[in-house]
Amino acid sequence: MLYIGESLLNGDSALRLNELLGVIAHELGHWRLHHLVLTYLAVEAGLLGLVLATYLLRYFHPLYTVFGYSSKSNGPWLPTRFLIVSFCLFIALGEFYAPLLLLLARHTEYQADAHAASLGYAKSLCSALVKMQNGTFLVMDPLFKVLLLQSPIPG
């Protein structure tokens, strides 16, 4: 299913037919190249790594002393251990895993762009992207663009 918002069809930034076809070709490229499955597997791999690391660190006592448990005791109750470890790991590993997911997202965007271009919609897609941008990112830190945006900004 593909949703096309009313703002793309009406108003100042309405897309022409060939631009709309370029956007649809791009989105169909995601479907044809199985990007949804690839992204799902990447997220699941990260969650599996988090669960595995949580399991391996469940008896790591220095971590529990930070939360006020005595180093002489056996530490907290087992479910509490899993909560503490998974919370810490989620924050720590997320800082490393999020940029990898961003790289994957950018890679899939470029592949979908290439798919649209292979169907002959390269110029139409470019003009549609510029219209959809519509001044949203006029002033933006270059580091923010590199680290946090999935789709590259045209121009």
Phi, psi and omega in degrees: 000138181233126180258129177245115182292154181297330181294337177281341183257336183229158174099190184294324183259027179297140181273144172285168184301315181293327176291318177297320177295325176296318178295318179295320177298321177298312181294323176292333175297321176300316182292313183296326183267009175060039182291329179296316179295317180298316179294319178301314180295323179294318179293317179296324177296320177296319178293322177296318176298322178295316179295318180296316179295323177298317179297317183289332183260012185294338179250022179277091188297326178302331178294323182284333178294331176298328181267012172096005177275143183291142177289342180276338180278174178282359181093185184287171175302146189306313177299326177293323176301314180298321179295315181295311183294314182294324177298311180296317180292322180301317179290312184292312182288331179299326179294333179266328185277328181301316177296329177293319176294325177295319176299318177297316180298317178296319179299316180292326177296316178297321177296318178294323175298317179296324177296315179297321179294323179294338177269001177093019183248025184298307182293322179296318179295318179299313180293327177293319179296321178295319178295317181292330177297312171045045175079007182296324185245048182296315179239113182213138178296132181300325179293322176299317179302315184291318189271332192239348182265132179288310182265136178292151179274124179293146175084000000 
